[in-house]
Amino acid sequence: MARRLKAVSTGIAVLLSGMAGAQTAEATQEATQGATKAATAVASLDRVEVTSQRRAESAQDVAVALTALAGEDLAARGVNTINKLQYEAPNVEFVPHYGSSQPTFRIRGVGLKDYGTNNASTVGVYVDEIAYPFPVQTQGLLFDLERVEILRGPQGTLYGKNSTGGAVNFISRRPARTAEFGISTSFGSHNAKTLEAYASGPLNESLRGRLAIATEQGGAWQHNRVTGEKLGDKDTLALRGQLELDASRELKLSLKAHSATDKSDSNGARLYQGLVPNARGTALGFTPIAPESDPSVTGWGLSKAFAAVIGLDPASKPRRDNRGDGLSLTVDWDLGPAKLSSITGAENFKRREYIDWDAAAINQSDVYFKSDIEVLSQELRLASKAGERLNWLIGAYYSHEQLDEKFYSDFSANLGYATFTSYGQRAASASLFGQLDYQLADKWKLVAGLRQEHEKRELLNFSTAFALSALPSIKVGNTTFAPANRSQSSNEPSGKLALEFRPDKASLYYASLSRGVKSGAFTAYNSSFAQQVDAVKPETLLAYEAGFKRDLSPTLRLNGAAFLYDYKNQQFQSQVFIDPVVRNVGRLLNIPKSEIYGLELELLWEPFSGFKLGQFLGYKKGTYQHYQGLDVAATRANGYTAPVYSDFAGQPLSLPRTTLGGNVSYRWQAGPYRVTAQGDYAYQGTVPSSSGPAFATRSYWLSNARLSLARSGQAWEAALWVRNLGNTKYDLHHGSFLSNAQIANAGQPRTVGVQLSYDY
């Protein structure tokens, strides 16, 4: 680790020396023009106001690796789900796991690859300060947003939930003090349609309201390789309502309610290595499928028996029927020298989803989720008024999570049976947290934060039973082991210590040490043996970071950071050896120690009015430092008489090393019309696989373009857009539970469309 720390230190030193050189070169000019020019340089670029530190301030004043994205910019680029944010910031990967509505969130290489509903993400996701602890909750439409803030690195001393990877904050547009109305609709390839609308304004002198709606329909771009039936139509609807009340000059209340449904088709998988049925599948009449390169080709099929078990029509396509509802109340009370804030939230989510994980009519791996989630949370914060030499915040947080789930798997054409997993999960978390910053001198500031969290997680009445069977030795309804209960309690501290240096108003340099914690976990699916459901310990991450934020000129901004992570008890989906009879089984486990290091750069350039250029670069590398893992091939070779372990120390973590992206826009006047041309691009590096290069998710480039026209002084705008301009063939995820059916979840090919908007 010392060698890595030295390498990262050297890297940041080079970056900082370069910035210092630029600063020195400007010193003479700044000396002649004085502090006025420095202030002008800061003011020349747009001030991006964020609340990531629980107070309104410029993003350039926040000593954290932070990307702030304006809601209107995201809407123009077609970013309407959280997964698409991976193309907007460095070292960020948000991908759907096996094509389902269960995503994998990874920031700076820190993420849990788990297709289960039940386990928390390494990345905290918040909507108007309400935490969404289950990743599947986050897959609704993004609409009517003021901005999105992506924070990289452990978070906890200012947030309700703890995290090791980072946080994503969604901030919706607030009710307006004057009447506003807007509507936007688009029509695109494959009969895709979207509609968004909002209305906002005062209801009386002290009460304001806002109502927003969004829907997405159509867009099926995949088809069944045998029948030609289309797959991929969207059918989503989302509503959000808000009321803001000025109860007095000191007391403000905000009530928010939302509801969303998703009845869309699931994404179909591609058999990139083809499929060869095993003996049972061959006996059932299934034939081999050649390797496929066309991302629009897929397959599926439900047996009548399994369809009856899960309550679907045998002709059903892979699809979801999900619904999320929520209610929150925020109270802000100005006490003079401090402000007291209370955030109360209640969230409900129902998941009903059928997915075909063998991408064929053969019933080797057809799955169905039936999940019910309830989350209650309460946060209290007391914060000093900003601007003093000493600023502080203290808070308390409590949450209760409840998940009841049934999970069905049809292995009939592979193993001769189907299984039914049923369980409940409860988690209660209580924490105290706080952070302060103290101005040591004119240019130096010390930041310190601490959090203590107690959490208890319980797995209740877990069982896996046989739902169907073609084997005389297996009786339907029998459980593989007696219903099990498991529990885990943890008391984990986390914290932050940072030093900030601001030589002038245009520059900020910082170094920090922080510790993050992720909750423990349970392996909840297809667990046929009691050892599989034993708890997995919480993971911890110690992060060393140094960075800078610098306005190099009135029109040029450059931010950068370098980091080194000491990662302990990383939660990882792998296999363990039970005994010579049971052999290997899949489950989550803890990797004792691993390491990740890397750097990030973000640039914004506005050389003249109307032109804007943004660029970002992220690089990271991770390795196992201490991990004795099961060698599956060697264990199989010795006839499973005993497990064989290999030392994975020095082996790379399975994560992409490079992310790259940018955007450019130019707005000009053409007679009475305002014309805006814009484009963006992104690069995602190769995700290696421990199974070998043939199983890796390959790197890819994407680009998009948009041209809009509006008449000056009027409220309408018309636009033409193209997404995946180069019609790139790319995959978001590779993986399979079947050796004979390796699947890839492909990204969407080129689409074109028109958009009409009106804002009053």
LINZIHU-V655857 format. One record per helix or strand of 3 or more residues. SS is the DSSP state (2 for helix, 1 for strand). FROM is the first residue (numbers start at 0). TO is the last residue. If there is no record, write none. Layout:
BEGIN
ss->SS from->FROM to->TO
ss->SS from->FROM to->TO
END
This chain:
BEGIN
ss->2 from->1 to->32
ss->2 from->34 to->43
ss->2 from->58 to->60
ss->1 from->65 to->69
ss->2 from->70 to->75
ss->2 from->81 to->86
ss->1 from->91 to->95
ss->2 from->96 to->98
ss->1 from->102 to->106
ss->1 from->122 to->126
ss->2 from->134 to->137
ss->1 from->144 to->151
ss->1 from->165 to->171
ss->1 from->179 to->187
ss->2 from->188 to->190
ss->1 from->191 to->201
ss->1 from->206 to->217
ss->1 from->221 to->223
ss->1 from->233 to->245
ss->1 from->250 to->261
ss->1 from->269 to->274
ss->2 from->278 to->282
ss->2 from->303 to->309
ss->1 from->321 to->333
ss->1 from->337 to->355
ss->1 from->365 to->383
ss->1 from->389 to->409
ss->1 from->416 to->438
ss->1 from->443 to->468
ss->1 from->483 to->500
ss->1 from->506 to->517
ss->2 from->529 to->532
ss->1 from->538 to->552
ss->1 from->555 to->576
ss->1 from->583 to->604
ss->1 from->610 to->625
ss->1 from->627 to->629
ss->2 from->631 to->636
ss->1 from->644 to->646
ss->1 from->657 to->669
ss->1 from->672 to->683
ss->2 from->692 to->694
ss->1 from->699 to->710
ss->1 from->715 to->722
ss->1 from->730 to->734
ss->1 from->740 to->745
ss->1 from->750 to->758
END
